[in-house]
Amino acid sequence: MPLVGNRFYYRSVIYVYIALFLFYYIYYALVGYKEHIPNYMLFLQGFYFVIYTFSLIVTSHKNLSLKLLAVLVFFYSLLAGVLIRWISWHFLNEPFFGGVDSVGYDMLGSAGVMRGISYGQYISYLNQNDTNIDDFGMPSIVFWVYSLFGTGKSGQNAMVALNALVIACSVFPLDGILRQVRIERPMRRFCTTVYCCFPFLSLTAAVGLKENFFVFIILNSVYYLLRYGETRKIRHIFLAILFISGISFFRLAILAILLISGIVALIARESNKKVLLTFILCGIIGGALSISLVIGILYGKDLEAVLAVTAYRSGAGTESVGSTVTWVVSMLAVLFGPYANFAHMSEYAIVHSSGVLFKGVLGCPLLIGLWATIRHLSWRYYPLTVYFLLHTIMVVLAGVSLDMRYQITMFPLSLPFIAKSLQEQKISRTFFLIYIIVLFGLTWFYNKR
């Protein structure tokens, strides 16, 4: 059974994505790259394009059960993770494919297990190493896995399998969120595949980073918040609080955003949708204007310090033109990007360029879905709207909108807006064409830099 809605829209996003990827992939294979890129990275880039595209096409035509989809996602993620881990050992003689943070997690977890200390003592050990509370998450997971399976290759391989399991389990809360905002089943399956088969996730599993666990906690937090907002059952708010508490071990800024979104989820109703939307928009605008105060409360820093870090990360100078261009590129990257790498390795970003490019294509229905939410006062989407807008402000100000590690925490929660516009056939063909032309141009210039 094909997806509900106008077939032009959901098939177009797939076909346009395929055409764009093949153009850039073949073009740079013929004219050459901006730097030396190992053949195994180009192989993995093509590998991910094939399996991700195949997954999208299958779920756009087959109405799979949720459990079957979860099983398929597990083996998809495990296969890709094992392949990348094997390539990493074979070509780089190390397990983490060049990842930096993952080496630190591995060293901390191994040190804790080899010392034979308790988890409480391990937390004290992390504190002695100047680890902040929102950096406890992944070292804690590594510690427990290594305690069960041992250090070295056995523990490292167990982490790949656990990552695959977490990605597969993410199917359930994401489908639940889509169901809460009244997305029909075939479209839910498609959108769930878009995220759970996203190449960045299984690549992250092999590299050994924290994002799969982090986003799993975020998805469950949002799902149970939405469920409690509708059912008012104590167990739903208890589970929401439990998962939200876990976010404090990963990134405190997301915790603050989720708490605000949670308040909106608790009070949003048909009866107050107009007043609440006005309050939300005014609050976000007011918060943006007083961002220096907000940053001071959350981080104990002033805005100038944050902007200095942003300029450093982006490579912008002090010239006004360069700074302006940097801000524009950063803001556009939230919708169109992060821009897919085809000419640069960018550590290993070229490997998952297929997923990043498809995310860029989906920016068009995302924009339309957000506008439709505001225009039609779709109150069920208000918590997601707040989360998306606040998250956007955060990544732009921090200068990290070109980093998929920071965008991945908002990508799955943008899918309800994408599903809304595809399901309700809200996209103008002319607007879609203009959007794709802009996306093509931005990707072209990004790779020409």
GULUMFI-870051 format. One record per residue (C-alpha): residue in three letters; x, y, z. Coordinates in nm, 2 decimals, decimal comma. Example, Ala and Ser with C-alpha at 12.3 -4.5 7.8 and 13.67 -1.06 7.14 Angstrom:
<sites>
ALA; 1,23; -0,45; 0,78;
SER; 1,37; -0,11; 0,71;
</sites>
This chain:
<sites>
MET; 0,00; 0,00; 0,00;
PRO; 0,16; 0,33; -0,10;
LEU; 0,17; 0,63; 0,12;
VAL; -0,14; 0,83; 0,19;
GLY; -0,15; 1,17; 0,02;
ASN; -0,05; 1,30; -0,32;
ARG; 0,21; 1,06; -0,47;
PHE; 0,38; 1,35; -0,65;
TYR; 0,52; 1,49; -0,32;
TYR; 0,66; 1,20; -0,14;
ARG; 0,80; 1,03; -0,46;
SER; 0,94; 1,37; -0,57;
VAL; 1,15; 1,41; -0,26;
ILE; 1,30; 1,06; -0,32;
TYR; 1,36; 1,11; -0,69;
VAL; 1,51; 1,45; -0,65;
TYR; 1,74; 1,33; -0,38;
ILE; 1,86; 1,04; -0,60;
ALA; 1,92; 1,27; -0,89;
LEU; 2,11; 1,52; -0,68;
PHE; 2,33; 1,26; -0,52;
LEU; 2,42; 1,08; -0,84;
PHE; 2,50; 1,42; -1,00;
TYR; 2,75; 1,52; -0,73;
TYR; 2,89; 1,17; -0,68;
ILE; 2,96; 1,12; -1,05;
TYR; 3,08; 1,48; -1,10;
TYR; 3,35; 1,47; -0,84;
ALA; 3,45; 1,12; -0,94;
LEU; 3,52; 1,26; -1,28;
VAL; 3,67; 1,61; -1,21;
GLY; 3,85; 1,51; -0,89;
TYR; 3,81; 1,60; -0,52;
LYS; 3,94; 1,90; -0,32;
GLU; 4,16; 1,67; -0,12;
HIS; 4,28; 1,31; -0,11;
ILE; 3,99; 1,09; -0,02;
PRO; 4,06; 0,72; 0,05;
ASN; 3,88; 0,47; -0,17;
TYR; 3,72; 0,30; 0,13;
MET; 3,54; 0,62; 0,22;
LEU; 3,41; 0,66; -0,13;
PHE; 3,29; 0,29; -0,11;
LEU; 3,11; 0,36; 0,21;
GLN; 2,95; 0,67; 0,07;
GLY; 2,81; 0,47; -0,22;
PHE; 2,72; 0,18; 0,01;
TYR; 2,51; 0,41; 0,23;
PHE; 2,34; 0,57; -0,07;
VAL; 2,23; 0,23; -0,19;
ILE; 2,10; 0,08; 0,13;
TYR; 1,94; 0,41; 0,25;
THR; 1,77; 0,47; -0,08;
PHE; 1,65; 0,11; -0,09;
SER; 1,50; 0,14; 0,26;
LEU; 1,32; 0,47; 0,17;
ILE; 1,17; 0,32; -0,15;
VAL; 1,06; 0,00; 0,02;
THR; 0,88; 0,17; 0,31;
SER; 0,72; 0,42; 0,07;
HIS; 0,55; 0,13; -0,10;
LYS; 0,51; -0,13; 0,18;
ASN; 0,30; -0,08; 0,50;
LEU; 0,53; -0,28; 0,73;
SER; 0,43; -0,36; 1,09;
LEU; 0,62; -0,16; 1,35;
LYS; 0,78; -0,47; 1,50;
LEU; 0,90; -0,59; 1,16;
LEU; 1,04; -0,24; 1,09;
ALA; 1,23; -0,24; 1,42;
VAL; 1,38; -0,58; 1,34;
LEU; 1,49; -0,47; 0,99;
VAL; 1,63; -0,14; 1,14;
PHE; 1,83; -0,35; 1,39;
PHE; 2,00; -0,57; 1,13;
TYR; 2,05; -0,27; 0,89;
SER; 2,23; -0,08; 1,17;
LEU; 2,42; -0,38; 1,29;
LEU; 2,54; -0,47; 0,93;
ALA; 2,65; -0,11; 0,86;
GLY; 2,82; -0,07; 1,20;
VAL; 3,01; -0,40; 1,17;
LEU; 3,12; -0,31; 0,82;
ILE; 3,25; 0,03; 0,92;
ARG; 3,42; -0,12; 1,23;
TRP; 3,59; -0,38; 1,01;
ILE; 3,71; -0,12; 0,76;
SER; 3,84; 0,10; 1,05;
TRP; 4,05; -0,18; 1,19;
HIS; 4,17; -0,29; 0,84;
PHE; 4,27; 0,05; 0,71;
LEU; 4,33; 0,26; 1,02;
ASN; 4,43; -0,01; 1,27;
GLU; 4,19; 0,14; 1,53;
PRO; 3,82; 0,08; 1,61;
PHE; 3,67; 0,43; 1,60;
PHE; 3,72; 0,54; 1,24;
GLY; 3,91; 0,84; 1,34;
GLY; 3,67; 0,96; 1,61;
VAL; 3,82; 1,17; 1,89;
ASP; 3,56; 1,17; 2,17;
SER; 3,50; 0,80; 2,14;
VAL; 3,87; 0,74; 2,23;
GLY; 3,81; 0,94; 2,55;
TYR; 3,50; 0,74; 2,63;
ASP; 3,69; 0,41; 2,57;
MET; 3,98; 0,52; 2,79;
LEU; 3,75; 0,64; 3,08;
GLY; 3,54; 0,32; 3,07;
SER; 3,84; 0,09; 3,05;
ALA; 4,01; 0,27; 3,33;
GLY; 3,71; 0,24; 3,56;
VAL; 3,66; -0,13; 3,49;
MET; 4,02; -0,22; 3,52;
ARG; 4,04; -0,04; 3,85;
GLY; 3,75; -0,25; 3,98;
ILE; 3,57; 0,05; 4,12;
SER; 3,19; 0,09; 4,18;
TYR; 2,98; 0,32; 3,97;
GLY; 2,97; 0,58; 4,24;
GLN; 3,35; 0,58; 4,26;
TYR; 3,36; 0,60; 3,88;
ILE; 3,15; 0,92; 3,89;
SER; 3,40; 1,06; 4,14;
TYR; 3,68; 0,96; 3,90;
LEU; 3,50; 1,15; 3,62;
ASN; 3,48; 1,45; 3,84;
GLN; 3,85; 1,43; 3,91;
ASN; 3,90; 1,45; 3,54;
ASP; 3,70; 1,77; 3,52;
THR; 3,40; 1,60; 3,35;
ASN; 3,08; 1,81; 3,36;
ILE; 2,75; 1,65; 3,45;
ASP; 2,63; 1,67; 3,09;
ASP; 2,93; 1,46; 2,99;
PHE; 2,85; 1,18; 3,22;
GLY; 2,61; 1,00; 2,98;
MET; 2,83; 0,82; 2,74;
PRO; 3,12; 0,74; 2,98;
SER; 2,86; 0,58; 3,21;
ILE; 2,71; 0,37; 2,93;
VAL; 3,06; 0,26; 2,83;
PHE; 3,15; 0,17; 3,19;
TRP; 2,84; -0,05; 3,23;
VAL; 2,89; -0,23; 2,90;
TYR; 3,26; -0,29; 2,96;
SER; 3,17; -0,42; 3,31;
LEU; 2,95; -0,68; 3,15;
PHE; 3,14; -0,77; 2,84;
GLY; 3,50; -0,67; 2,92;
THR; 3,73; -0,41; 2,79;
GLY; 3,91; -0,41; 2,45;
LYS; 3,74; -0,55; 2,14;
SER; 3,47; -0,75; 2,32;
GLY; 3,34; -0,44; 2,49;
GLN; 3,38; -0,22; 2,18;
ASN; 3,19; -0,47; 1,97;
ALA; 2,92; -0,50; 2,23;
MET; 2,88; -0,12; 2,21;
VAL; 2,81; -0,15; 1,83;
ALA; 2,54; -0,41; 1,90;
LEU; 2,39; -0,20; 2,18;
ASN; 2,38; 0,10; 1,95;
ALA; 2,20; -0,10; 1,68;
LEU; 1,94; -0,21; 1,94;
VAL; 1,89; 0,15; 2,06;
ILE; 1,84; 0,27; 1,70;
ALA; 1,59; -0,01; 1,64;
CYS; 1,40; 0,08; 1,97;
SER; 1,38; 0,44; 1,86;
VAL; 1,12; 0,32; 1,60;
PHE; 0,86; 0,30; 1,88;
PRO; 0,87; 0,65; 2,04;
LEU; 0,91; 0,82; 1,71;
ASP; 0,61; 0,63; 1,57;
GLY; 0,42; 0,72; 1,89;
ILE; 0,50; 1,09; 1,85;
LEU; 0,38; 1,08; 1,49;
ARG; 0,07; 0,90; 1,60;
GLN; 0,00; 1,17; 1,87;
VAL; -0,01; 1,44; 1,60;
ARG; -0,25; 1,23; 1,39;
ILE; -0,01; 1,12; 1,11;
GLU; -0,15; 0,81; 0,93;
ARG; 0,02; 0,48; 0,95;
PRO; 0,19; 0,45; 0,61;
MET; 0,34; 0,80; 0,64;
ARG; 0,45; 0,71; 1,00;
ARG; 0,64; 0,41; 0,86;
PHE; 0,81; 0,62; 0,59;
CYS; 0,91; 0,89; 0,83;
THR; 1,04; 0,64; 1,09;
THR; 1,25; 0,48; 0,82;
VAL; 1,38; 0,83; 0,72;
TYR; 1,53; 0,87; 1,07;
CYS; 1,61; 0,52; 1,19;
CYS; 1,79; 0,42; 0,87;
PHE; 1,96; 0,76; 0,85;
PRO; 2,33; 0,68; 0,77;
PHE; 2,46; 0,91; 1,04;
LEU; 2,31; 0,68; 1,31;
SER; 2,48; 0,35; 1,22;
LEU; 2,80; 0,54; 1,14;
THR; 2,78; 0,69; 1,49;
ALA; 2,73; 0,34; 1,63;
ALA; 3,06; 0,23; 1,47;
VAL; 3,25; 0,55; 1,56;
GLY; 3,14; 0,52; 1,92;
LEU; 2,97; 0,85; 1,99;
LYS; 2,68; 0,93; 2,22;
GLU; 2,41; 1,06; 1,98;
ASN; 2,21; 0,74; 1,93;
PHE; 2,15; 0,71; 2,31;
PHE; 2,10; 1,08; 2,35;
VAL; 1,83; 1,11; 2,08;
PHE; 1,66; 0,79; 2,21;
ILE; 1,61; 0,96; 2,54;
ILE; 1,49; 1,28; 2,38;
LEU; 1,23; 1,09; 2,17;
ASN; 1,10; 0,90; 2,47;
SER; 1,08; 1,23; 2,67;
VAL; 0,88; 1,40; 2,41;
TYR; 0,65; 1,10; 2,35;
TYR; 0,56; 1,06; 2,71;
LEU; 0,51; 1,43; 2,75;
LEU; 0,26; 1,43; 2,46;
ARG; 0,09; 1,12; 2,60;
TYR; 0,05; 1,28; 2,94;
GLY; -0,09; 1,59; 2,78;
GLU; -0,36; 1,38; 2,62;
THR; -0,43; 1,11; 2,88;
ARG; -0,33; 1,28; 3,21;
LYS; -0,21; 0,93; 3,34;
ILE; 0,05; 0,94; 3,62;
ARG; 0,26; 0,67; 3,46;
HIS; 0,31; 0,89; 3,15;
ILE; 0,43; 1,19; 3,34;
PHE; 0,65; 0,97; 3,56;
LEU; 0,82; 0,82; 3,25;
ALA; 0,85; 1,16; 3,10;
ILE; 1,03; 1,29; 3,41;
LEU; 1,25; 0,98; 3,42;
PHE; 1,37; 1,03; 3,06;
ILE; 1,40; 1,41; 3,08;
SER; 1,62; 1,36; 3,39;
GLY; 1,85; 1,14; 3,18;
ILE; 1,91; 1,43; 2,94;
SER; 2,10; 1,61; 3,21;
PHE; 2,38; 1,36; 3,16;
PHE; 2,41; 1,46; 2,79;
ARG; 2,34; 1,82; 2,72;
LEU; 2,19; 2,07; 2,96;
ALA; 2,08; 2,31; 2,69;
ILE; 1,85; 2,04; 2,55;
LEU; 1,71; 1,98; 2,90;
ALA; 1,61; 2,35; 2,93;
ILE; 1,44; 2,34; 2,58;
LEU; 1,25; 2,02; 2,67;
LEU; 1,13; 2,16; 3,00;
ILE; 0,98; 2,46; 2,81;
SER; 0,83; 2,23; 2,55;
GLY; 0,69; 2,01; 2,82;
ILE; 0,51; 2,30; 2,98;
VAL; 0,35; 2,37; 2,64;
ALA; 0,25; 2,01; 2,60;
LEU; 0,07; 2,01; 2,94;
ILE; -0,14; 2,32; 2,87;
ALA; -0,20; 2,31; 2,49;
ARG; -0,57; 2,25; 2,41;
GLU; -0,82; 2,32; 2,14;
SER; -0,98; 2,58; 2,36;
ASN; -0,66; 2,79; 2,41;
LYS; -0,48; 2,73; 2,08;
LYS; -0,49; 3,09; 1,95;
VAL; -0,39; 3,25; 2,28;
LEU; -0,12; 3,00; 2,34;
LEU; 0,04; 3,04; 1,99;
THR; 0,05; 3,41; 2,04;
PHE; 0,22; 3,36; 2,38;
ILE; 0,47; 3,11; 2,23;
LEU; 0,57; 3,33; 1,94;
CYS; 0,60; 3,64; 2,16;
GLY; 0,80; 3,44; 2,42;
ILE; 1,04; 3,31; 2,15;
ILE; 1,09; 3,66; 2,01;
GLY; 1,13; 3,80; 2,35;
GLY; 1,37; 3,53; 2,45;
ALA; 1,58; 3,59; 2,13;
LEU; 1,60; 3,96; 2,21;
SER; 1,71; 3,89; 2,57;
ILE; 1,93; 3,60; 2,47;
SER; 2,23; 3,75; 2,66;
LEU; 2,04; 3,72; 2,99;
VAL; 1,92; 3,37; 2,91;
ILE; 2,27; 3,25; 2,83;
GLY; 2,40; 3,41; 3,15;
ILE; 2,14; 3,22; 3,36;
LEU; 2,21; 2,89; 3,18;
TYR; 2,58; 2,90; 3,13;
GLY; 2,72; 3,19; 3,34;
LYS; 2,86; 3,35; 3,02;
ASP; 2,77; 3,67; 2,84;
LEU; 2,65; 3,68; 2,48;
GLU; 2,98; 3,83; 2,36;
ALA; 3,17; 3,52; 2,49;
VAL; 2,94; 3,28; 2,31;
LEU; 2,96; 3,48; 1,98;
ALA; 3,34; 3,48; 2,00;
VAL; 3,33; 3,10; 2,02;
THR; 3,08; 3,10; 1,73;
ALA; 3,32; 3,31; 1,52;
TYR; 3,61; 3,09; 1,61;
ARG; 3,42; 2,77; 1,51;
SER; 3,30; 2,91; 1,18;
GLY; 3,63; 3,07; 1,09;
ALA; 3,48; 3,41; 1,06;
GLY; 3,69; 3,71; 1,10;
THR; 3,60; 4,04; 1,25;
GLU; 3,50; 4,20; 0,92;
SER; 3,12; 4,28; 0,91;
VAL; 3,07; 4,12; 0,57;
GLY; 3,23; 3,80; 0,66;
SER; 3,04; 3,79; 0,99;
THR; 2,71; 3,85; 0,81;
VAL; 2,77; 3,58; 0,56;
THR; 2,86; 3,34; 0,84;
TRP; 2,53; 3,41; 1,02;
VAL; 2,33; 3,36; 0,70;
VAL; 2,51; 3,04; 0,61;
SER; 2,45; 2,91; 0,97;
MET; 2,08; 2,99; 0,96;
LEU; 2,03; 2,84; 0,62;
ALA; 2,21; 2,53; 0,73;
VAL; 1,93; 2,45; 0,98;
LEU; 1,68; 2,41; 0,69;
PHE; 1,91; 2,31; 0,39;
GLY; 2,19; 2,14; 0,58;
PRO; 2,42; 2,05; 0,71;
TYR; 2,54; 2,07; 0,35;
ALA; 2,64; 1,74; 0,21;
ASN; 3,01; 1,68; 0,15;
PHE; 3,11; 1,54; -0,18;
ALA; 3,45; 1,71; -0,25;
HIS; 3,59; 1,71; 0,11;
MET; 3,64; 1,43; 0,35;
SER; 3,55; 1,65; 0,66;
GLU; 3,68; 1,38; 0,90;
TYR; 3,43; 1,11; 0,78;
ALA; 3,13; 1,34; 0,69;
ILE; 3,15; 1,23; 0,33;
VAL; 3,05; 0,88; 0,43;
HIS; 2,69; 0,98; 0,54;
SER; 2,64; 1,25; 0,27;
SER; 2,34; 1,07; 0,12;
GLY; 2,15; 1,11; 0,44;
VAL; 2,25; 1,47; 0,49;
LEU; 2,14; 1,55; 0,13;
PHE; 1,80; 1,38; 0,18;
LYS; 1,75; 1,58; 0,50;
GLY; 1,82; 1,89; 0,29;
VAL; 1,55; 1,80; 0,03;
LEU; 1,31; 1,74; 0,32;
GLY; 1,37; 2,10; 0,43;
CYS; 1,10; 2,21; 0,19;
PRO; 0,81; 2,01; 0,34;
LEU; 0,95; 2,10; 0,68;
LEU; 0,92; 2,47; 0,61;
ILE; 0,57; 2,42; 0,47;
GLY; 0,47; 2,21; 0,77;
LEU; 0,59; 2,47; 1,02;
TRP; 0,40; 2,74; 0,84;
ALA; 0,08; 2,52; 0,82;
THR; 0,11; 2,46; 1,19;
ILE; 0,11; 2,83; 1,27;
ARG; -0,14; 2,93; 1,01;
HIS; -0,40; 2,66; 1,10;
LEU; -0,34; 2,67; 1,48;
SER; -0,25; 2,30; 1,49;
TRP; -0,22; 2,29; 1,87;
ARG; -0,10; 1,93; 1,89;
TYR; 0,22; 2,05; 1,72;
TYR; 0,29; 2,34; 1,96;
PRO; 0,54; 2,15; 2,18;
LEU; 0,73; 2,03; 1,88;
THR; 0,72; 2,39; 1,73;
VAL; 0,87; 2,53; 2,05;
TYR; 1,14; 2,26; 2,06;
PHE; 1,23; 2,32; 1,69;
LEU; 1,25; 2,70; 1,72;
LEU; 1,44; 2,70; 2,04;
HIS; 1,68; 2,44; 1,92;
THR; 1,73; 2,64; 1,60;
ILE; 1,83; 2,95; 1,80;
MET; 2,07; 2,73; 2,01;
VAL; 2,26; 2,58; 1,72;
VAL; 2,28; 2,90; 1,52;
LEU; 2,41; 3,10; 1,82;
ALA; 2,66; 2,82; 1,91;
GLY; 2,79; 2,81; 1,55;
VAL; 2,73; 2,44; 1,52;
SER; 2,45; 2,42; 1,26;
LEU; 2,70; 2,27; 1,01;
ASP; 2,77; 1,98; 1,24;
MET; 2,53; 1,69; 1,21;
ARG; 2,60; 1,59; 1,57;
TYR; 2,41; 1,90; 1,69;
GLN; 2,14; 1,88; 1,43;
ILE; 2,06; 1,52; 1,49;
THR; 1,89; 1,61; 1,82;
MET; 1,63; 1,81; 1,62;
PHE; 1,60; 1,61; 1,30;
PRO; 1,36; 1,33; 1,42;
LEU; 1,14; 1,59; 1,58;
SER; 1,11; 1,78; 1,26;
LEU; 0,96; 1,48; 1,09;
PRO; 0,60; 1,54; 1,22;
PHE; 0,60; 1,87; 1,03;
ILE; 0,74; 1,70; 0,72;
ALA; 0,48; 1,43; 0,74;
LYS; 0,20; 1,69; 0,79;
SER; 0,29; 1,88; 0,47;
LEU; 0,33; 1,55; 0,27;
GLN; 0,01; 1,40; 0,41;
GLU; -0,20; 1,71; 0,36;
GLN; -0,05; 1,79; 0,02;
LYS; 0,05; 2,14; 0,12;
ILE; 0,35; 2,19; -0,11;
SER; 0,34; 2,41; -0,42;
ARG; 0,53; 2,25; -0,71;
THR; 0,67; 2,59; -0,80;
PHE; 0,79; 2,65; -0,45;
PHE; 0,94; 2,30; -0,43;
LEU; 1,13; 2,36; -0,76;
ILE; 1,27; 2,69; -0,63;
TYR; 1,37; 2,53; -0,31;
ILE; 1,56; 2,25; -0,48;
ILE; 1,74; 2,50; -0,70;
VAL; 1,85; 2,69; -0,39;
LEU; 1,96; 2,36; -0,22;
PHE; 2,16; 2,27; -0,53;
GLY; 2,33; 2,60; -0,54;
LEU; 2,42; 2,60; -0,17;
THR; 2,56; 2,24; -0,19;
TRP; 2,75; 2,34; -0,50;
PHE; 2,92; 2,64; -0,34;
TYR; 2,98; 2,45; -0,02;
ASN; 3,17; 2,18; -0,20;
LYS; 3,36; 2,44; -0,41;
ARG; 3,50; 2,62; -0,11;
</sites>
